[in-house]
Amino acid sequence: MKETIGQRVRVMREKRGISQAELARRLRASVNAINMLEQDSIRDPRASRIIGIARELRVSADYLLGLTEDATEELLAAVAV
């Protein structure tokens, strides 16, 4: 079964050692919103939220959306050039 956005956010957040509260603070969101996203209660998050999470977790938005299995920042660097 393919990972959901929420599962990918949780895995990468934990890998980066960031708490839900810290991610929420950085995104100017509520902890409840981050928790709901990670629990897949929010099925279609706004694009701006996905972009913000991707930046904070240093992964591509494509990775969070399940369009690629490559979570590396190199994808972000290639787009910035």
C-alpha positions, 0 to 999 in steps of 0.5 A: 500500500502506498504511503499517505501524505500524513505518513510521509510527513510524520516519518520525515518529521521524526527523521529530522528530529522535529516535534509536531509542536515545532513544525506547527510553530515554524508553519504558523499552524496549530499542533492540532492541524499537524496532528490531523494531517499526520493522522490522515484526517485532512485528505486534501491539504492546501498546496501552500501547506504542502510547500511549507512542510516540504521546505521545513522538512527539506524534502520535495513536495513531490515526495510528500504527494507520493509522486516520487520515492526520492525525498532528497533535497537534490530535487529542490536544488535542481528546481532552484537553478 
